Amino acid sequence: MVVLTVTTGLVEAASLLTLGPVFTAMQTGNVLFLGFGLVGEGGLSAAAPAVSLGAFVVGAVAGARLETRLEADRHRWFVIALVVEALLVAVAAGTAWGLHPLHRAPTARHLATIAVLSTAMGIRNVTSLRVGVPDLPTTLVTRAMTALMAGSSLGHDALLARGPAATARRAASVGAMFAGGFAGASWVHAGWPVAGLLLVASAVVLLVAIAYVPRPRLYTG
């Protein structure tokens, strides 16, 4: 799950720095961007966050139905969900081929790429919810950072899990997101194609799926 968190940073670097500004995994920002864009403040387009939010909803619904059906049929829902996600990110790389950082209203290709990526991230969010690893949701770090501080010797909150394992998970969640964002931003800053960055993210997700193939079947129940 830590590695998947890194890929979220990669994808969001591509989204914010090349396709948007827009998020594809962390939808809280899009709710705000949509509000700002509808008012016409900040030079923000309402189209990009609206497309992302809509596609994310589609991905979450499709992911929930797919993974529930796969689990009911005793298939490896976790592995298959990651493969589907990786394929969608690869498709987004195809639609993003030749795109450069956006400094104007998004084009149809930008919106198409946003839609495919957001669908993939909707599926990802369902997958991480079903796995339910504490402090490692893979697509956001606010709660992990809060728990890291509140559950530490500084915060000393008795209601939160404490100890080396919990601290390590929370720190890994924050660190992995930062690492992915830093690596993705470095890629864009170097002038390398955003399609290549998305292909890297797709390949990493696929490798995680392959790594789980020989393991016992993963279910939520």
N, C-alpha and C positions, 0 to 999 in steps of 0.2 A: 504493500500500500504506500510505502514511502516513495518507491520508484514512480508509482502512478501520480503521486503528488508533484514530483518533479515535472512530469509531462504536462500537468495543468499549468505550471509556470511557463513552459515552452509555448503552449497553445495561447495563453493569455498575452504573452509578449507579441505573438503574431497578430492577435486580435486588436490589441490596444495600439500598437505601434505601426501597423500596416493597414488594417481593415477598418479601423474605427475613427475616433475612439469608441470602442464597444467591448463588452465582455462576452464570452461565450460559455464559460463555466460558472462564474460567480455572478449570479443574476441580480443581486442586490444593487450593484452599480448600474445595471441597465434600467432598473425601475427609476432610479434618480436621473439617469441620462435621458430617459423618455420624458420625464416631467420637465427637465430643463429644455429639451428640444421642442416640446409642444409650446412652451412659452416663448421660445426663440432667443433664449439667452445663451451666452457662451459660444455662439457660432456652432452649436451642436445640432446634428441632424436627428430627427425623431425616427427616421426610417430604419437606421441600423439597429438601435436597441429594440424597436418594435419587432423587427424580423427575428432578432436573437431570442427575445422572450417567447414569441410564438413557436419557433422551431424547438426551443428547449422544452416547452410543454409537450409538443408532439413526441420528442425523444423520450421524455420521462414516462408518458403514457405507453408508448410502444415498448420501451425497455421493461416496464413493470409487467405488461402482458406477456412479453416474450420470455422473461426470466421465470415468471410464475408457471407458464406452460412447460418450459424446459424442466423445471424442478418436478412438476407433477408427472412428467414422463420419464423421470429418473435420468435425465441427461445432465451433463456438466455445465450448468447454467453460467457459472462464473467464467469459465474458459471461453464459452461461446459468446457471452456478452462482450468480453474484451476483444475477441476477434472481430465482432461486428463493429465495435467502436474503432478499432484500428483501421478497418476497411473504410469507414466513413471519413476518418481523418485523412486517409490516403486520397479519397475522392476530393476532399477539400483542397488538398495539395494540387490536384489536377486543375481545379477551377481557379486556383490562385496563381497558376503558372504565368509568370511575366508581370504580375502585379507589383507595384511599388508603393511605398508609404503614401497614404492618402492625405491630401491637404485641401480637399474640396468635398462636395456631396458624393456619397458612395455611388459607384456605378452598379449595373446589374450583376457584373461578375463579383464585385465586392459583396453584394447582398447575398448572392448564391453561396459564396464561400462561408459567409457568416451563418447562413441557414444550415448548411451541412455540418459545420463545426458545432453549432449549438445543439443540433439533434444528437450528435455523438456525445456531447457533454451531458445532455439530459439522460441518456442511457447510463453514462458513467455515474451520475449522482444516484440513480436507482441502485446500481451495482454496489456502490459503497455503503448505501443505507442498508441493503440486505446483508452484506458481510458484517457490518456493525463493529468494526475494530474501534475500540475506544480511542478518542483523541486523534484519529487518522481518517477524517472524512474524504481526503484527497483533493477537494475542490475549494476549501476555505480554511483559514487559519485563525480567525478571530477568537473562536471559542477555545481552540487549543492554546493560544497565547494567553487568554484570560485564565484558563485552568492552570497553565504553567506558573503564572505569577500568584494566583490565589491559593494554589495548593502547595506553594513553596514554603520554606521556612520564614519568608518575609510576610506572605499573606496568611499562612497558618489556618486555612479554612478546613475545619474538620469534616465538612460534608463532601469534600472532593477527595478522590483517591490520591494517596500519597505514596512515596517510595521511589526508588530508582527506576523501576519499570515504567511507571506512569510519567515521571519526569522525562525519561528518555523518549517516550512516544510523542509527548507534546513538543519537546525540543526538535525532534526529527521532523514533525509536521511543519513547523515554522521554517526550519532550515531547508527542507526540501523545496518548499514553495519559493523561498528566496533564491535557492540555487537554480531552479528552473527559470525563474524570471530573469535572473542575471545572465544565464547562458543564452536565453532567447533574445534579450536586449543586445547582448554582445554580437550575436549573429546578425541582427538587423543593422546594428551600428557599423559592422564590417561591410555592409552593402551586399551581403549574400542574399540570394532569392528566398522569399518567404515560403515558397513551395518546398524548398529543401528543408527548412525548419520544420514544417508540418510533416514531411516524410520521416524526419528523424523521430518526431513524437509518435507517429504511427508505428514505426519499427520498434520503438521501445515498448509500447503497449503490447504489440504482438509478441515480443520476447517474453514479457511477463506472462502472457497467456500460455505460451509454450512451456515456460518453467513450471506451470501448475499442472500440465498434462499428466506427468507420472505420479502426482500426489493423489491421495484419497479424494474421492468426490466431495465437492464442497457444497453443502446445503445450508439453509438458514435454520431449519428446524432441528 
